[in-house]
Amino acid sequence: MKFKKTAINLETFYNNTAKLSDLPDYINRALEQAGEGNDIILTGKAPVWLYLKIAHALHGKARKLIYRSPVTGDVVIFNHNPM
């Protein structure tokens, strides 16, 4: 079975400053882009709290979650199919 790989750039979710009051909208947007059971890559300049909340929201929805940065490269956050 082939899984879709989707990159979600969190920097595109807000203008200039991410706001906690907009968090439900950010989560909904990430869930829409992620779909169900896909490999998801989170990237983009964003506050750590936004990365953490989105990662938590995607747990149980994504098959695999990867954090991508120019400094670290790809870092697997979770993989529910490690084969």
PDB file of N, CA, C and O in Angstrom, chain B, residues numbered from 101:
ATOM      1  N   MET B 101       0.835  -1.177   0.000  1.00  0.00           N
ATOM      2  CA  MET B 101       0.000   0.000   0.000  1.00  0.00           C
ATOM      3  C   MET B 101       0.886   1.248   0.000  1.00  0.00           C
ATOM      4  O   MET B 101       1.803   1.358   0.814  1.00  0.00           O
ATOM      5  N   LYS B 102       0.618   2.179  -0.902  1.00  0.00           N
ATOM      6  CA  LYS B 102       1.388   3.421  -1.018  1.00  0.00           C
ATOM      7  C   LYS B 102       0.732   4.505  -0.168  1.00  0.00           C
ATOM      8  O   LYS B 102      -0.470   4.750  -0.263  1.00  0.00           O
ATOM      9  N   PHE B 103       1.553   5.150   0.669  1.00  0.00           N
ATOM     10  CA  PHE B 103       1.050   6.211   1.514  1.00  0.00           C
ATOM     11  C   PHE B 103       1.441   7.558   0.931  1.00  0.00           C
ATOM     12  O   PHE B 103       2.517   7.713   0.355  1.00  0.00           O
ATOM     13  N   LYS B 104       0.565   8.512   1.087  1.00  0.00           N
ATOM     14  CA  LYS B 104       0.806   9.864   0.602  1.00  0.00           C
ATOM     15  C   LYS B 104       1.723  10.583   1.587  1.00  0.00           C
ATOM     16  O   LYS B 104       1.549  10.468   2.800  1.00  0.00           O
ATOM     17  N   LYS B 105       2.693  11.320   1.068  1.00  0.00           N
ATOM     18  CA  LYS B 105       3.584  12.139   1.893  1.00  0.00           C
ATOM     19  C   LYS B 105       3.192  13.597   1.671  1.00  0.00           C
ATOM     20  O   LYS B 105       3.190  14.082   0.540  1.00  0.00           O
ATOM     21  N   THR B 106       2.861  14.285   2.754  1.00  0.00           N
ATOM     22  CA  THR B 106       2.396  15.658   2.675  1.00  0.00           C
ATOM     23  C   THR B 106       3.232  16.553   3.570  1.00  0.00           C
ATOM     24  O   THR B 106       3.440  16.245   4.743  1.00  0.00           O
ATOM     25  N   ALA B 107       3.712  17.659   3.020  1.00  0.00           N
ATOM     26  CA  ALA B 107       4.445  18.656   3.807  1.00  0.00           C
ATOM     27  C   ALA B 107       3.479  19.761   4.215  1.00  0.00           C
ATOM     28  O   ALA B 107       2.742  20.297   3.387  1.00  0.00           O
ATOM     29  N   ILE B 108       3.496  20.092   5.497  1.00  0.00           N
ATOM     30  CA  ILE B 108       2.681  21.180   6.024  1.00  0.00           C
ATOM     31  C   ILE B 108       3.631  22.258   6.537  1.00  0.00           C
ATOM     32  O   ILE B 108       4.380  22.036   7.488  1.00  0.00           O
ATOM     33  N   ASN B 109       3.593  23.413   5.906  1.00  0.00           N
ATOM     34  CA  ASN B 109       4.448  24.527   6.284  1.00  0.00           C
ATOM     35  C   ASN B 109       3.674  25.401   7.273  1.00  0.00           C
ATOM     36  O   ASN B 109       2.785  26.156   6.880  1.00  0.00           O
ATOM     37  N   LEU B 110       4.017  25.292   8.552  1.00  0.00           N
ATOM     38  CA  LEU B 110       3.286  26.018   9.590  1.00  0.00           C
ATOM     39  C   LEU B 110       3.440  27.528   9.466  1.00  0.00           C
ATOM     40  O   LEU B 110       2.597  28.277   9.961  1.00  0.00           O
ATOM     41  N   GLU B 111       4.482  27.974   8.826  1.00  0.00           N
ATOM     42  CA  GLU B 111       4.696  29.415   8.640  1.00  0.00           C
ATOM     43  C   GLU B 111       3.586  30.050   7.804  1.00  0.00           C
ATOM     44  O   GLU B 111       3.338  31.251   7.913  1.00  0.00           O
ATOM     45  N   THR B 112       2.919  29.250   6.972  1.00  0.00           N
ATOM     46  CA  THR B 112       1.849  29.778   6.117  1.00  0.00           C
ATOM     47  C   THR B 112       0.520  29.907   6.852  1.00  0.00           C
ATOM     48  O   THR B 112      -0.451  30.401   6.280  1.00  0.00           O
ATOM     49  N   PHE B 113       0.459  29.475   8.097  1.00  0.00           N
ATOM     50  CA  PHE B 113      -0.794  29.489   8.850  1.00  0.00           C
ATOM     51  C   PHE B 113      -1.117  30.861   9.437  1.00  0.00           C
ATOM     52  O   PHE B 113      -2.257  31.098   9.837  1.00  0.00           O
ATOM     53  N   TYR B 114      -0.158  31.756   9.497  1.00  0.00           N
ATOM     54  CA  TYR B 114      -0.370  33.052  10.160  1.00  0.00           C
ATOM     55  C   TYR B 114       0.468  34.126   9.471  1.00  0.00           C
ATOM     56  O   TYR B 114       1.386  33.823   8.709  1.00  0.00           O
ATOM     57  N   ASN B 115       0.135  35.385   9.752  1.00  0.00           N
ATOM     58  CA  ASN B 115       0.905  36.539   9.258  1.00  0.00           C
ATOM     59  C   ASN B 115       1.682  37.142  10.413  1.00  0.00           C
ATOM     60  O   ASN B 115       1.092  37.527  11.422  1.00  0.00           O
ATOM     61  N   ASN B 116       2.981  37.228  10.279  1.00  0.00           N
ATOM     62  CA  ASN B 116       3.880  37.851  11.256  1.00  0.00           C
ATOM     63  C   ASN B 116       3.947  37.134  12.603  1.00  0.00           C
ATOM     64  O   ASN B 116       5.029  36.704  13.002  1.00  0.00           O
ATOM     65  N   THR B 117       2.834  36.990  13.316  1.00  0.00           N
ATOM     66  CA  THR B 117       2.852  36.410  14.656  1.00  0.00           C
ATOM     67  C   THR B 117       1.722  35.398  14.810  1.00  0.00           C
ATOM     68  O   THR B 117       0.562  35.710  14.541  1.00  0.00           O
ATOM     69  N   ALA B 118       2.063  34.184  15.245  1.00  0.00           N
ATOM     70  CA  ALA B 118       1.034  33.182  15.542  1.00  0.00           C
ATOM     71  C   ALA B 118       0.337  33.592  16.839  1.00  0.00           C
ATOM     72  O   ALA B 118       0.973  34.097  17.764  1.00  0.00           O
ATOM     73  N   LYS B 119      -0.972  33.371  16.895  1.00  0.00           N
ATOM     74  CA  LYS B 119      -1.752  33.773  18.065  1.00  0.00           C
ATOM     75  C   LYS B 119      -2.439  32.558  18.676  1.00  0.00           C
ATOM     76  O   LYS B 119      -3.059  31.758  17.976  1.00  0.00           O
ATOM     77  N   LEU B 120      -2.318  32.436  19.988  1.00  0.00           N
ATOM     78  CA  LEU B 120      -2.989  31.332  20.686  1.00  0.00           C
ATOM     79  C   LEU B 120      -4.490  31.346  20.443  1.00  0.00           C
ATOM     80  O   LEU B 120      -5.117  30.288  20.387  1.00  0.00           O
ATOM     81  N   SER B 121      -5.067  32.521  20.299  1.00  0.00           N
ATOM     82  CA  SER B 121      -6.514  32.611  20.067  1.00  0.00           C
ATOM     83  C   SER B 121      -6.918  31.993  18.727  1.00  0.00           C
ATOM     84  O   SER B 121      -8.081  31.637  18.537  1.00  0.00           O
ATOM     85  N   ASP B 122      -5.970  31.862  17.803  1.00  0.00           N
ATOM     86  CA  ASP B 122      -6.248  31.254  16.489  1.00  0.00           C
ATOM     87  C   ASP B 122      -5.888  29.770  16.441  1.00  0.00           C
ATOM     88  O   ASP B 122      -5.981  29.146  15.384  1.00  0.00           O
ATOM     89  N   LEU B 123      -5.485  29.211  17.560  1.00  0.00           N
ATOM     90  CA  LEU B 123      -5.036  27.816  17.593  1.00  0.00           C
ATOM     91  C   LEU B 123      -6.054  26.834  17.023  1.00  0.00           C
ATOM     92  O   LEU B 123      -5.657  25.958  16.255  1.00  0.00           O
ATOM     93  N   PRO B 124      -7.349  26.925  17.351  1.00  0.00           N
ATOM     94  CA  PRO B 124      -8.302  25.977  16.746  1.00  0.00           C
ATOM     95  C   PRO B 124      -8.289  26.021  15.216  1.00  0.00           C
ATOM     96  O   PRO B 124      -8.432  24.987  14.564  1.00  0.00           O
ATOM     97  N   ASP B 125      -8.121  27.205  14.647  1.00  0.00           N
ATOM     98  CA  ASP B 125      -8.051  27.329  13.185  1.00  0.00           C
ATOM     99  C   ASP B 125      -6.783  26.673  12.642  1.00  0.00           C
ATOM    100  O   ASP B 125      -6.828  26.001  11.611  1.00  0.00           O
ATOM    101  N   TYR B 126      -5.654  26.861  13.326  1.00  0.00           N
ATOM    102  CA  TYR B 126      -4.397  26.241  12.897  1.00  0.00           C
ATOM    103  C   TYR B 126      -4.519  24.715  12.919  1.00  0.00           C
ATOM    104  O   TYR B 126      -4.082  24.034  11.992  1.00  0.00           O
ATOM    105  N   ILE B 127      -5.115  24.197  13.981  1.00  0.00           N
ATOM    106  CA  ILE B 127      -5.275  22.742  14.103  1.00  0.00           C
ATOM    107  C   ILE B 127      -6.175  22.213  12.993  1.00  0.00           C
ATOM    108  O   ILE B 127      -5.849  21.213  12.354  1.00  0.00           O
ATOM    109  N   ASN B 128      -7.296  22.870  12.760  1.00  0.00           N
ATOM    110  CA  ASN B 128      -8.213  22.424  11.695  1.00  0.00           C
ATOM    111  C   ASN B 128      -7.533  22.451  10.336  1.00  0.00           C
ATOM    112  O   ASN B 128      -7.715  21.540   9.528  1.00  0.00           O
ATOM    113  N   ARG B 129      -6.764  23.476  10.086  1.00  0.00           N
ATOM    114  CA  ARG B 129      -6.059  23.583   8.805  1.00  0.00           C
ATOM    115  C   ARG B 129      -5.057  22.438   8.638  1.00  0.00           C
ATOM    116  O   ARG B 129      -4.965  21.839   7.566  1.00  0.00           O
ATOM    117  N   ALA B 130      -4.311  22.138   9.701  1.00  0.00           N
ATOM    118  CA  ALA B 130      -3.340  21.040   9.639  1.00  0.00           C
ATOM    119  C   ALA B 130      -4.047  19.704   9.418  1.00  0.00           C
ATOM    120  O   ALA B 130      -3.591  18.888   8.617  1.00  0.00           O
ATOM    121  N   LEU B 131      -5.146  19.477  10.116  1.00  0.00           N
ATOM    122  CA  LEU B 131      -5.877  18.221   9.955  1.00  0.00           C
ATOM    123  C   LEU B 131      -6.426  18.072   8.536  1.00  0.00           C
ATOM    124  O   LEU B 131      -6.402  16.977   7.973  1.00  0.00           O
ATOM    125  N   GLU B 132      -6.916  19.156   7.963  1.00  0.00           N
ATOM    126  CA  GLU B 132      -7.417  19.114   6.582  1.00  0.00           C
ATOM    127  C   GLU B 132      -6.296  18.769   5.605  1.00  0.00           C
ATOM    128  O   GLU B 132      -6.485  17.949   4.706  1.00  0.00           O
ATOM    129  N   GLN B 133      -5.137  19.388   5.777  1.00  0.00           N
ATOM    130  CA  GLN B 133      -4.017  19.135   4.876  1.00  0.00           C
ATOM    131  C   GLN B 133      -3.436  17.737   5.053  1.00  0.00           C
ATOM    132  O   GLN B 133      -2.962  17.131   4.092  1.00  0.00           O
ATOM    133  N   ALA B 134      -3.474  17.228   6.276  1.00  0.00           N
ATOM    134  CA  ALA B 134      -2.851  15.938   6.581  1.00  0.00           C
ATOM    135  C   ALA B 134      -3.632  14.758   6.024  1.00  0.00           C
ATOM    136  O   ALA B 134      -3.037  13.772   5.590  1.00  0.00           O
ATOM    137  N   GLY B 135      -4.939  14.846   6.031  1.00  0.00           N
ATOM    138  CA  GLY B 135      -5.738  13.688   5.637  1.00  0.00           C
ATOM    139  C   GLY B 135      -5.641  12.601   6.692  1.00  0.00           C
ATOM    140  O   GLY B 135      -5.319  12.878   7.847  1.00  0.00           O
ATOM    141  N   GLU B 136      -5.914  11.387   6.305  1.00  0.00           N
ATOM    142  CA  GLU B 136      -5.958  10.260   7.239  1.00  0.00           C
ATOM    143  C   GLU B 136      -4.933   9.202   6.855  1.00  0.00           C
ATOM    144  O   GLU B 136      -4.929   8.712   5.725  1.00  0.00           O
ATOM    145  N   GLY B 137      -4.059   8.851   7.804  1.00  0.00           N
ATOM    146  CA  GLY B 137      -3.123   7.753   7.614  1.00  0.00           C
ATOM    147  C   GLY B 137      -1.944   8.029   6.703  1.00  0.00           C
ATOM    148  O   GLY B 137      -1.339   7.093   6.180  1.00  0.00           O
ATOM    149  N   ASN B 138      -1.605   9.286   6.504  1.00  0.00           N
ATOM    150  CA  ASN B 138      -0.504   9.649   5.616  1.00  0.00           C
ATOM    151  C   ASN B 138       0.776   9.944   6.383  1.00  0.00           C
ATOM    152  O   ASN B 138       0.766  10.057   7.608  1.00  0.00           O
ATOM    153  N   ASP B 139       1.866  10.065   5.657  1.00  0.00           N
ATOM    154  CA  ASP B 139       3.141  10.505   6.219  1.00  0.00           C
ATOM    155  C   ASP B 139       3.167  12.022   6.123  1.00  0.00           C
ATOM    156  O   ASP B 139       3.020  12.582   5.036  1.00  0.00           O
ATOM    157  N   ILE B 140       3.353  12.689   7.261  1.00  0.00           N
ATOM    158  CA  ILE B 140       3.273  14.140   7.319  1.00  0.00           C
ATOM    159  C   ILE B 140       4.626  14.714   7.716  1.00  0.00           C
ATOM    160  O   ILE B 140       5.293  14.210   8.620  1.00  0.00           O
ATOM    161  N   ILE B 141       5.018  15.780   7.022  1.00  0.00           N
ATOM    162  CA  ILE B 141       6.236  16.515   7.329  1.00  0.00           C
ATOM    163  C   ILE B 141       5.825  17.898   7.797  1.00  0.00           C
ATOM    164  O   ILE B 141       5.168  18.634   7.061  1.00  0.00           O
ATOM    165  N   LEU B 142       6.207  18.261   9.026  1.00  0.00           N
ATOM    166  CA  LEU B 142       5.968  19.609   9.533  1.00  0.00           C
ATOM    167  C   LEU B 142       7.234  20.427   9.322  1.00  0.00           C
ATOM    168  O   LEU B 142       8.334  19.985   9.652  1.00  0.00           O
ATOM    169  N   THR B 143       7.066  21.620   8.769  1.00  0.00           N
ATOM    170  CA  THR B 143       8.200  22.486   8.485  1.00  0.00           C
ATOM    171  C   THR B 143       7.767  23.935   8.595  1.00  0.00           C
ATOM    172  O   THR B 143       6.585  24.219   8.793  1.00  0.00           O
ATOM    173  N   GLY B 144       8.703  24.841   8.470  1.00  0.00           N
ATOM    174  CA  GLY B 144       8.412  26.270   8.461  1.00  0.00           C
ATOM    175  C   GLY B 144       8.706  26.944   9.785  1.00  0.00           C
ATOM    176  O   GLY B 144       8.713  26.309  10.840  1.00  0.00           O
ATOM    177  N   LYS B 145       8.949  28.246   9.709  1.00  0.00           N
ATOM    178  CA  LYS B 145       9.217  29.047  10.900  1.00  0.00           C
ATOM    179  C   LYS B 145       7.918  29.220  11.686  1.00  0.00           C
ATOM    180  O   LYS B 145       6.953  29.807  11.197  1.00  0.00           O
ATOM    181  N   ALA B 146       7.914  28.700  12.905  1.00  0.00           N
ATOM    182  CA  ALA B 146       6.719  28.774  13.754  1.00  0.00           C
ATOM    183  C   ALA B 146       7.147  28.588  15.211  1.00  0.00           C
ATOM    184  O   ALA B 146       8.190  27.993  15.483  1.00  0.00           O
ATOM    185  N   PRO B 147       6.345  29.094  16.139  1.00  0.00           N
ATOM    186  CA  PRO B 147       6.686  28.914  17.544  1.00  0.00           C
ATOM    187  C   PRO B 147       6.591  27.439  17.954  1.00  0.00           C
ATOM    188  O   PRO B 147       5.817  26.664  17.390  1.00  0.00           O
ATOM    189  N   VAL B 148       7.392  27.085  18.939  1.00  0.00           N
ATOM    190  CA  VAL B 148       7.428  25.687  19.370  1.00  0.00           C
ATOM    191  C   VAL B 148       6.065  25.227  19.879  1.00  0.00           C
ATOM    192  O   VAL B 148       5.705  24.068  19.676  1.00  0.00           O
ATOM    193  N   TRP B 149       5.297  26.097  20.533  1.00  0.00           N
ATOM    194  CA  TRP B 149       3.973  25.689  21.026  1.00  0.00           C
ATOM    195  C   TRP B 149       3.062  25.282  19.869  1.00  0.00           C
ATOM    196  O   TRP B 149       2.229  24.389  20.024  1.00  0.00           O
ATOM    197  N   LEU B 150       3.213  25.926  18.713  1.00  0.00           N
ATOM    198  CA  LEU B 150       2.387  25.563  17.559  1.00  0.00           C
ATOM    199  C   LEU B 150       2.795  24.191  17.022  1.00  0.00           C
ATOM    200  O   LEU B 150       1.937  23.372  16.693  1.00  0.00           O
ATOM    201  N   TYR B 151       4.091  23.942  16.936  1.00  0.00           N
ATOM    202  CA  TYR B 151       4.565  22.616  16.520  1.00  0.00           C
ATOM    203  C   TYR B 151       4.043  21.536  17.458  1.00  0.00           C
ATOM    204  O   TYR B 151       3.574  20.490  17.007  1.00  0.00           O
ATOM    205  N   LEU B 152       4.122  21.786  18.756  1.00  0.00           N
ATOM    206  CA  LEU B 152       3.692  20.778  19.729  1.00  0.00           C
ATOM    207  C   LEU B 152       2.199  20.503  19.635  1.00  0.00           C
ATOM    208  O   LEU B 152       1.784  19.344  19.662  1.00  0.00           O
ATOM    209  N   LYS B 153       1.387  21.543  19.524  1.00  0.00           N
ATOM    210  CA  LYS B 153      -0.069  21.355  19.440  1.00  0.00           C
ATOM    211  C   LYS B 153      -0.471  20.649  18.138  1.00  0.00           C
ATOM    212  O   LYS B 153      -1.354  19.792  18.141  1.00  0.00           O
ATOM    213  N   ILE B 154       0.175  21.009  17.039  1.00  0.00           N
ATOM    214  CA  ILE B 154      -0.137  20.358  15.766  1.00  0.00           C
ATOM    215  C   ILE B 154       0.301  18.895  15.803  1.00  0.00           C
ATOM    216  O   ILE B 154      -0.430  18.017  15.344  1.00  0.00           O
ATOM    217  N   ALA B 155       1.478  18.632  16.343  1.00  0.00           N
ATOM    218  CA  ALA B 155       1.946  17.240  16.461  1.00  0.00           C
ATOM    219  C   ALA B 155       0.978  16.429  17.301  1.00  0.00           C
ATOM    220  O   ALA B 155       0.674  15.286  16.959  1.00  0.00           O
ATOM    221  N   HIS B 156       0.492  16.992  18.386  1.00  0.00           N
ATOM    222  CA  HIS B 156      -0.464  16.287  19.243  1.00  0.00           C
ATOM    223  C   HIS B 156      -1.772  16.019  18.493  1.00  0.00           C
ATOM    224  O   HIS B 156      -2.343  14.933  18.601  1.00  0.00           O
ATOM    225  N   ALA B 157      -2.238  17.005  17.741  1.00  0.00           N
ATOM    226  CA  ALA B 157      -3.484  16.848  16.980  1.00  0.00           C
ATOM    227  C   ALA B 157      -3.350  15.787  15.886  1.00  0.00           C
ATOM    228  O   ALA B 157      -4.325  15.111  15.558  1.00  0.00           O
ATOM    229  N   LEU B 158      -2.159  15.638  15.325  1.00  0.00           N
ATOM    230  CA  LEU B 158      -1.956  14.674  14.238  1.00  0.00           C
ATOM    231  C   LEU B 158      -1.720  13.256  14.735  1.00  0.00           C
ATOM    232  O   LEU B 158      -1.790  12.307  13.953  1.00  0.00           O
ATOM    233  N   HIS B 159      -1.440  13.100  16.025  1.00  0.00           N
ATOM    234  CA  HIS B 159      -1.238  11.751  16.563  1.00  0.00           C
ATOM    235  C   HIS B 159      -2.559  10.995  16.478  1.00  0.00           C
ATOM    236  O   HIS B 159      -3.588  11.463  16.964  1.00  0.00           O
ATOM    237  N   GLY B 160      -2.517   9.842  15.866  1.00  0.00           N
ATOM    238  CA  GLY B 160      -3.740   9.078  15.634  1.00  0.00           C
ATOM    239  C   GLY B 160      -4.343   9.338  14.261  1.00  0.00           C
ATOM    240  O   GLY B 160      -5.199   8.580  13.806  1.00  0.00           O
ATOM    241  N   LYS B 161      -3.904  10.399  13.600  1.00  0.00           N
ATOM    242  CA  LYS B 161      -4.364  10.721  12.246  1.00  0.00           C
ATOM    243  C   LYS B 161      -3.288  10.411  11.216  1.00  0.00           C
ATOM    244  O   LYS B 161      -3.574   9.883  10.141  1.00  0.00           O
ATOM    245  N   ALA B 162      -2.042  10.747  11.559  1.00  0.00           N
ATOM    246  CA  ALA B 162      -0.925  10.517  10.646  1.00  0.00           C
ATOM    247  C   ALA B 162      -0.303   9.156  10.928  1.00  0.00           C
ATOM    248  O   ALA B 162      -0.272   8.701  12.071  1.00  0.00           O
ATOM    249  N   ARG B 163       0.185   8.520   9.886  1.00  0.00           N
ATOM    250  CA  ARG B 163       0.899   7.254  10.047  1.00  0.00           C
ATOM    251  C   ARG B 163       2.302   7.523  10.560  1.00  0.00           C
ATOM    252  O   ARG B 163       2.822   6.800  11.410  1.00  0.00           O
ATOM    253  N   LYS B 164       2.909   8.587  10.022  1.00  0.00           N
ATOM    254  CA  LYS B 164       4.268   8.958  10.392  1.00  0.00           C
ATOM    255  C   LYS B 164       4.340  10.478  10.426  1.00  0.00           C
ATOM    256  O   LYS B 164       3.791  11.148   9.550  1.00  0.00           O
ATOM    257  N   LEU B 165       5.017  11.028  11.439  1.00  0.00           N
ATOM    258  CA  LEU B 165       5.182  12.470  11.544  1.00  0.00           C
ATOM    259  C   LEU B 165       6.664  12.788  11.586  1.00  0.00           C
ATOM    260  O   LEU B 165       7.418  12.216  12.373  1.00  0.00           O
ATOM    261  N   ILE B 166       7.068  13.715  10.723  1.00  0.00           N
ATOM    262  CA  ILE B 166       8.468  14.116  10.597  1.00  0.00           C
ATOM    263  C   ILE B 166       8.560  15.624  10.790  1.00  0.00           C
ATOM    264  O   ILE B 166       7.741  16.379  10.266  1.00  0.00           O
ATOM    265  N   TYR B 167       9.565  16.051  11.548  1.00  0.00           N
ATOM    266  CA  TYR B 167       9.908  17.463  11.666  1.00  0.00           C
ATOM    267  C   TYR B 167      11.076  17.712  10.725  1.00  0.00           C
ATOM    268  O   TYR B 167      12.064  16.979  10.750  1.00  0.00           O
ATOM    269  N   ARG B 168      10.964  18.752   9.889  1.00  0.00           N
ATOM    270  CA  ARG B 168      12.029  19.057   8.934  1.00  0.00           C
ATOM    271  C   ARG B 168      12.511  20.494   9.153  1.00  0.00           C
ATOM    272  O   ARG B 168      11.722  21.438   9.199  1.00  0.00           O
ATOM    273  N   SER B 169      13.833  20.623   9.285  1.00  0.00           N
ATOM    274  CA  SER B 169      14.447  21.937   9.433  1.00  0.00           C
ATOM    275  C   SER B 169      15.760  21.944   8.664  1.00  0.00           C
ATOM    276  O   SER B 169      16.390  20.900   8.493  1.00  0.00           O
ATOM    277  N   PRO B 170      16.179  23.130   8.197  1.00  0.00           N
ATOM    278  CA  PRO B 170      17.460  23.197   7.494  1.00  0.00           C
ATOM    279  C   PRO B 170      18.641  22.865   8.409  1.00  0.00           C
ATOM    280  O   PRO B 170      19.705  22.467   7.934  1.00  0.00           O
ATOM    281  N   VAL B 171      18.454  23.027   9.707  1.00  0.00           N
ATOM    282  CA  VAL B 171      19.528  22.761  10.658  1.00  0.00           C
ATOM    283  C   VAL B 171      19.625  21.272  10.987  1.00  0.00           C
ATOM    284  O   VAL B 171      20.713  20.696  10.958  1.00  0.00           O
ATOM    285  N   THR B 172      18.484  20.647  11.301  1.00  0.00           N
ATOM    286  CA  THR B 172      18.489  19.248  11.754  1.00  0.00           C
ATOM    287  C   THR B 172      18.254  18.252  10.641  1.00  0.00           C
ATOM    288  O   THR B 172      18.590  17.076  10.783  1.00  0.00           O
ATOM    289  N   GLY B 173      17.681  18.702   9.530  1.00  0.00           N
ATOM    290  CA  GLY B 173      17.221  17.752   8.521  1.00  0.00           C
ATOM    291  C   GLY B 173      15.920  17.140   9.011  1.00  0.00           C
ATOM    292  O   GLY B 173      15.178  17.779   9.757  1.00  0.00           O
ATOM    293  N   ASP B 174      15.634  15.915   8.604  1.00  0.00           N
ATOM    294  CA  ASP B 174      14.401  15.238   9.009  1.00  0.00           C
ATOM    295  C   ASP B 174      14.593  14.532  10.350  1.00  0.00           C
ATOM    296  O   ASP B 174      15.571  13.815  10.563  1.00  0.00           O
ATOM    297  N   VAL B 175      13.632  14.755  11.245  1.00  0.00           N
ATOM    298  CA  VAL B 175      13.612  14.095  12.551  1.00  0.00           C
ATOM    299  C   VAL B 175      12.252  13.419  12.685  1.00  0.00           C
ATOM    300  O   VAL B 175      11.221  14.092  12.648  1.00  0.00           O
ATOM    301  N   VAL B 176      12.239  12.095  12.840  1.00  0.00           N
ATOM    302  CA  VAL B 176      10.980  11.363  12.990  1.00  0.00           C
ATOM    303  C   VAL B 176      10.445  11.586  14.404  1.00  0.00           C
ATOM    304  O   VAL B 176      11.121  11.296  15.391  1.00  0.00           O
ATOM    305  N   ILE B 177       9.232  12.101  14.483  1.00  0.00           N
ATOM    306  CA  ILE B 177       8.568  12.330  15.768  1.00  0.00           C
ATOM    307  C   ILE B 177       7.854  11.061  16.206  1.00  0.00           C
ATOM    308  O   ILE B 177       7.981  10.636  17.355  1.00  0.00           O
ATOM    309  N   PHE B 178       7.105  10.458  15.292  1.00  0.00           N
ATOM    310  CA  PHE B 178       6.527   9.142  15.539  1.00  0.00           C
ATOM    311  C   PHE B 178       6.346   8.417  14.222  1.00  0.00           C
ATOM    312  O   PHE B 178       6.218   9.032  13.163  1.00  0.00           O
ATOM    313  N   ASN B 179       6.337   7.088  14.311  1.00  0.00           N
ATOM    314  CA  ASN B 179       6.152   6.231  13.138  1.00  0.00           C
ATOM    315  C   ASN B 179       5.339   5.024  13.586  1.00  0.00           C
ATOM    316  O   ASN B 179       5.844   4.151  14.293  1.00  0.00           O
ATOM    317  N   HIS B 180       4.085   4.982  13.174  1.00  0.00           N
ATOM    318  CA  HIS B 180       3.212   3.881  13.572  1.00  0.00           C
ATOM    319  C   HIS B 180       3.280   2.689  12.641  1.00  0.00           C
ATOM    320  O   HIS B 180       2.490   1.752  12.762  1.00  0.00           O
ATOM    321  N   ASN B 181       4.220   2.722  11.715  1.00  0.00           N
ATOM    322  CA  ASN B 181       4.438   1.591  10.818  1.00  0.00           C
ATOM    323  C   ASN B 181       5.941   1.528  10.522  1.00  0.00           C
ATOM    324  O   ASN B 181       6.357   1.822   9.401  1.00  0.00           O
ATOM    325  N   PRO B 182       6.753   1.151  11.502  1.00  0.00           N
ATOM    326  CA  PRO B 182       8.213   1.246  11.343  1.00  0.00           C
ATOM    327  C   PRO B 182       8.843   0.213  10.425  1.00  0.00           C
ATOM    328  O   PRO B 182      10.066   0.079  10.431  1.00  0.00           O
ATOM    329  N   MET B 183       8.085  -0.512   9.650  1.00  0.00           N
ATOM    330  CA  MET B 183       8.663  -1.517   8.759  1.00  0.00           C
ATOM    331  C   MET B 183       9.304  -0.894   7.551  1.00  0.00           C
ATOM    332  O   MET B 183       9.838  -1.605   6.700  1.00  0.00           O
TER     333      MET B 183
END
